[in-house]
Amino acid sequence: MVNHFKRSIYIMWKMILKNIWRLSGGRRERAMGLALNLHPDTVWPGRRGLKYPSEDCRNKIVAYSDLVQANAVCNAISILPQKPIVIDVGAHHGEYAVLMGGILKKRGGGVLIAIEPDTVNSKILKSNVARNTLQDVVQVIECAVSDFDGVTNFVSKGSESYLISKGRTKETAYCEVKVKTLRNILANFQLNRVNLLLIDVEGAELPVLNGFPWEAMQPDIIFCELHPYNWPMFGYCGRDVSKFLQEHGYRCFDMYFREYINFEDSSYVGPCLFIPERLIQRPRN
């Protein structure tokens, strides 16, 4: 009844708008940096609450990419084999972990390891897991992930927290955190496969990937947020990422469906999908 009423109000509002547009010479929309004049009856793709960006298509890259990745990740979880193994590195408050964990639970189970080094974030993450009764599916580990085991310095900045090398002390507010490799973490849980690997580590992408046990397994799907502007802070560059992808047989596509072979620009790339070469039929250009 309520939905029917809302629908009726919406239809009436659209009729009023169309009459206004006709009287004013057309429907005016701003999208992708363009000022457009449209016929009043035009069905415009922008939905309520999901509008085209008013400036260029990358103006809202963070919000857009995160929305696309969230949908893609949840879709991937829903089509993976039964009881899949999922690793979420840089889980923050569990925004993805509770979604993926909920889908896994609904499908009959699986294992999701959510890894977060920030103590405050980890506390919220654990609370969100408990609030949704996902403890049987989601395991929370409070540590950083890199290509070595030990301790390192860490700067806590909410969703943009990051690791720093032991020699860097310019940052005034930092603490020491435990560091583990994915090789070590997977061995501790006695896991011999990973179906989906999700990484958001503010520039430490390559050290995280280098610490994976490639000699024993290969993730079916990797979602990895790329922050080229932070790579020098961790001692690597775009050539190193290109070399890694080539050596491990992955191709990299961002949320705009652009493929990255060379990383010559230090600008933010955002969430990317790493697809194994063996799953792509067409040859490289």
N, C-alpha and C positions, 0 to 999 in steps of 0.2 A: 504494500500500500504506500509506504514512504517512498520507495524507489519510483513508483508510478507517478507520485506527486512531483518528485524532483524532476523526472523526465518531462512532465507537462510544463513545468516552470521553465525548463531549459529550452523547450521548443518555442514557447511564447517569447522568450528573450531573444532567440535567434530571429524570429519573425520581425520583432521591433528593430533589431540591428540591421536587417536587410533593407527595411524601409528607410532607415537613416542613411545607409550607404547609397541607396538609389538617389535620395535627395541631395546628397553631398558629392555626387559624381563618381562613386565607386568605393570599393572596400580597400582600405589602405593598410598594408602590413609592412613591417620592417623585419628582414631576415637576411642572414649572411652578409650584412653590411649594405644591403640594398633597400631602397625605398620603393615599394611596389604598389601599383594601382590595379586592383582586380575587379572582375565582374562580381556583383553582389551575390550571385548564386554559386560562386566558386567554392568547391569543397577543398578547403585548405588543410594540408597534412598535419599542421600543429594541433595537438590535442590539449584539452584542459589539463593543466599541470605538467604537460610535456611539450613545451614550446620549442620552436626553432630558435637558435641563438640570434639575437638582434644584430650582433656584429659578425665578424667572420666566423667560419665554421669551427675554428680552434679557440675561439674566445672563451668558451665554457668547457675546455678540454678535460679538466679534472672531473667535473660533474658528469659530463657526457660519457667519458671513458669508464668511469666507475659504474655508471648505470648499465652500459653495454656489457662490461665484464661480469657484473653481478648476475645478469640474465644468462650470459654464456656459461659461467661457472655452474649455476644451478641446473641448466640444461645438461651440461656434461655429466654432473653427478647423477642425474635422473636416467642416463643411458649407459652408465658404466656397468660392468659385470656386478653380480650380486656380492654384497659385503666387500666393497672396495676399500682400499687404503688411501687416505687423503692426508697430505701434510700442508699445514698453513703456517708459513714462516713470516713473522711480523703480524700476528693475529690481532693486535691492538685490543679493542674492547670486545671482539668476537662478532663483529658485524657480519662477516662471512661465515665464521665458524658455527654460529647458531642456525644460520640458513642451511648450510651444507649438512650440519649434524641433524637438523630436523628432517631433511629429505632422506638422509641415510636411515634414520630411525623408522621413518614411514615405509621405507623399502625393505625393512627387515634387518637392518644393522650394517655394521662396517666399523672401521677404525678411522678416527680423525684426530690427528695430533696437532694441537694449536700451540704455537711457540711464540712467546712474548717476553722480552727482557725487562721491560719497564715495570717496576713493582706496583705502581698505581694502576697502570693499564691492566696488568695481570689480575689484580684484585677484582676489577670490574668484569674482566673476561670470565673469571671463575664464577662470579655472581650470575652473569647472564647464562652460563652453562647450567648452573643449578636451578635458576628460575624456570628454565625450560625443560628440566629433568632430562638432561642429555649426558649425564655423567657416565652412563654405560657406553656411550658412543664417542664422546669428546674427551680426550686426555690433554690437560694443560701442562706445559712445561715452561717454567720461568727461567729463561736463559737467552743469550744471544746465539746466533748461528754464524759460523765463518768456516775458513779452511784450516783451522787449528783448534785444539782443545786447551782451555786454560782460563785466563781472565783478561779483560781489556777495559778501557775507559768507555763510558757511555754518557751521552747527554740526553736528558729527559725533556722532551718538548711535545708532549701529547702524541698526536698522530704523526708527528714529524721527528720523533726521537731518532738518534743515530749513534753508531759506534764511532770512536776516534782512536787513532793509533796511540800507543803508550807514550810516545815521545811528544805528542801534541798536548800542551797544557794551556793554550790561550783561552779555551772555553772556561769560564769561571765556575759554572755549575755542572760538574760531572761526578760520576761515581764509578766504582768498579763493579763489573758484572761477570758472571760465569759465561764462558763461551764453549759451545760444543759444535762438532761437525754433524752433518746429517748422517754421515757414516756411523758415528758413535750412537746417535739417537736411535736410528733404525736397528742397530745391533742390540741395544738395550731392550727394545720392544720385541726383538726376535722377528722382525718383519723382513720378508724376502722379495717384496714387490712394492711399488708405489704406482697407483693408478692416476692420481692427480696431485701435482705439486703447485702450490700457490705461494708466490714470493712478493713481499712488499717491504723492502729494507732500506729505503732512502739512500741508495747508491752502493750498498754492499752486495749487489746482485752476484757479481762474478765470484767473490770469495765463498758465498753460500753455495753456488753451483759447483765450484771446484771441490767442496767438501762432501759432495754426494758420492756414494759408492758405485761409480759408473762401471767398474770392473765386474760388478755382480748383477746390476739391473739397470733399466732405463724407464723413466716415467712415461706413461702413455700420453699424458697431456701436461704441459707446463704453462701456467699463467704467471707472467713475471713483469712487474712494474719497473720500467727503466728510467733511471735518473742520471743521464750522461754528465750533467753539470757537477755531480758529486763524485764521479768515478776517479778523478785524480786524487781525491782525498784518501782513496783506498789503494792507490798505487797502480791503477790500470787505465786503459784508454779504449776507444772504440775498436781499434785493430785487434785488441785482445778479445773483445766480445765476438767480433766477426770470426776470429780463429776458433774460439770455443764452439760456436754454432756449427762451423764447418767440420771440425774434428769429431763432434758428437752426433752429426747427422740431423740437425734441426734447422728449420726455416722459421723466421720471425716475422709476424704480422701484427701491426698495431690495431687499435679498435676502429680505425678508419679504413681497414683492409689494405693498408700500404705495407709492402714488404721491405724489410731492412736487411741489406746485405753488408753495406758499409755504414759505419756510424761516424760521419764526418762533422756533424753538428752537435754542439754541447747542450742544445735546448732539451727541455723535458719531452720525453716520448710518451710516457704513461704506460698503462697496462698493455701487455703484448701477449700474444699466443705463440708458443713455440710448438711447431708441429713436426713430428719425425718425417724425414725425407721419404721413408718407406711408405708413408700413408698418402703421399702426393704423387699422382701419376704423371702430371705434365712436367717436362724438363725445364730447367732454368733457362731464361733468355740469355 
